[in-house]
Amino acid sequence: MHRPKFESGDTIVEVLLSMAVLALIMVGAYVTVNRSILSERDAQEHTEALTIAQTQVEDLYRYGNHSIKSNGCFDKNLTPEPSTNCYVANDNISAGPTSKSSSNPVPAYYYAVTISNTSTSHLIVGRPGSATYLDVKTYTITVSWPSLFGGNNQVMLYYQPPSLS
């Protein structure tokens, strides 16, 4: 049988070109899936931080505004932490105050919780000639954590306790 001088078939250049195109498609798919996974995890972290902040607000309401004098937060035993920040591990169990000593290490992945309060005076209009001022406390609950995309993320909630009047 006689073979033609030029056989039809794929040359090495064509094969390499098709492999390069396939590799570009695979890299694009990998980047897209990876960003999607990171975005989903970022959304989960925001949700968990919001849950931690809401729990702190509920503890303020339940155990009274007198619990936090200036700055602090509630730990897992519902006692105010003496420090400005406390760290909550990602399973919502308190990791203790800000001390980074070897006896009380900060977990590798954490949410830092800070509750600060401010007191403002509001004029209550009464009878003519008798002005009354009412001190109103507002608490700011801040939960921050390291971002997956670099830097820090934070969630802030504001809470004003019900008035006693």
C-alpha positions in Angstrom: 0.0 0.0 0.0 1.2 3.4 -0.9 1.3 6.2 1.7 0.8 9.8 0.7 3.7 12.1 1.2 1.9 14.5 3.6 -0.3 12.7 6.1 -3.0 14.7 7.8 -2.6 14.8 11.6 -1.7 17.0 14.5 1.7 18.6 14.7 3.5 19.1 18.0 2.8 22.9 17.7 -1.0 22.3 17.5 -0.9 19.9 20.4 1.1 22.4 22.5 -1.3 25.2 21.6 -4.3 23.2 22.5 -2.7 22.3 25.9 -1.9 25.9 26.6 -5.5 26.9 25.9 -6.8 24.1 28.1 -4.4 25.2 30.9 -5.6 28.8 30.7 -9.2 27.6 31.0 -8.3 25.4 34.0 -6.4 28.3 35.7 -9.4 30.6 35.2 -11.8 28.0 36.6 -9.5 27.5 39.7 -9.3 31.3 40.4 -13.0 31.7 40.1 -13.8 28.8 42.4 -11.1 29.9 44.9 -12.5 33.5 45.1 -16.0 32.1 45.5 -14.9 29.9 48.4 -13.1 32.9 50.1 -16.1 35.1 49.6 -18.4 32.5 51.2 -16.1 32.1 54.1 -15.9 35.9 54.5 -19.7 36.1 54.6 -19.7 33.3 57.3 -17.2 35.3 59.4 -19.3 38.4 59.2 -22.4 36.4 60.3 -20.5 34.9 63.2 -19.1 38.3 64.3 -22.6 39.7 64.2 -23.9 36.8 66.3 -21.1 37.4 68.8 -22.0 41.2 69.0 -25.7 40.3 69.4 -24.9 38.0 72.2 -23.0 40.8 74.0 -26.0 43.1 73.6 -28.3 40.4 75.0 -25.9 40.0 78.0 -25.9 43.7 78.5 -29.7 43.7 78.6 -30.0 40.6 80.7 -27.3 41.3 83.3 -27.7 45.1 83.4 -25.8 48.1 82.2 -23.9 48.3 85.5 -21.9 45.3 84.4 -19.6 47.2 82.1 -18.2 50.3 83.8 -16.1 51.7 80.9 -14.7 49.2 78.5 -14.8 45.4 78.5 -16.9 42.5 77.4 -18.6 39.4 78.7 -16.7 36.2 78.8 -18.2 32.6 78.6 -18.9 32.8 82.4 -20.9 36.0 81.9 -18.6 38.1 84.0 -17.2 41.3 82.6 -13.6 41.1 81.5 -11.3 43.6 83.2 -9.5 44.3 79.9 -10.5 46.5 77.0 -10.7 43.6 74.6 -11.5 39.9 75.0 -11.0 37.3 72.4 -13.6 34.9 71.3 -12.5 31.8 69.4 -14.4 30.9 66.3 -16.5 28.4 68.2 -17.9 31.3 70.4 -16.0 30.2 73.5 -14.1 33.0 75.2 -10.4 32.8 75.1 -9.9 35.2 77.9 -8.6 38.8 78.2 -6.1 40.4 75.9 -3.1 39.0 77.6 -0.8 37.3 75.1 1.3 35.6 77.7 2.2 31.9 77.5 -0.2 31.2 80.4 -3.1 32.8 78.5 -2.4 32.7 74.8 -4.7 34.2 72.2 -6.0 31.5 69.8 -4.7 31.4 66.3 -8.1 32.4 64.9 -10.2 34.8 67.0 -12.7 37.6 67.2 -11.6 40.6 69.4 -14.6 42.0 71.2 -14.8 45.5 72.7 -17.7 47.1 74.5 -17.4 50.8 75.2 -20.0 53.1 76.7 -20.6 56.8 76.5 -22.9 58.9 78.6 -24.7 61.9 77.1 -27.0 64.4 78.7 -30.4 65.1 77.2 -32.6 68.0 78.1 -36.0 66.9 79.3 -38.5 69.6 78.9 -40.7 70.0 82.0 -42.5 72.9 83.6 -41.3 76.4 82.8 -38.2 77.3 84.8 -37.3 73.7 85.7 -35.1 72.1 83.2 -34.2 68.4 83.8 -31.3 66.6 82.3 -31.2 62.9 81.8 -28.0 61.0 81.3 -28.3 58.4 78.6 -25.8 55.6 78.1 -25.1 54.2 74.7 -22.9 51.1 74.3 -20.8 50.4 71.2 -20.0 46.7 70.6 -17.2 46.2 68.2 -16.1 42.8 66.9 -13.0 42.7 64.8 -11.0 39.9 63.2 -8.3 39.4 60.6 -9.6 39.5 57.1 -9.0 36.8 54.5 -8.1 39.5 52.0 -5.6 41.3 54.3 -6.2 43.9 57.0 -9.0 43.6 59.5 -12.8 43.4 59.3 -15.2 44.7 61.9 -18.8 44.7 62.9 -20.3 47.4 65.2 -23.6 47.4 67.0 -25.0 50.2 69.1 -27.2 49.5 72.1 -29.1 52.0 74.3 -30.6 50.4 77.4 -34.2 51.0 78.1 -34.8 54.1 80.3 -35.8 53.5 83.9 -38.6 56.1 83.8 
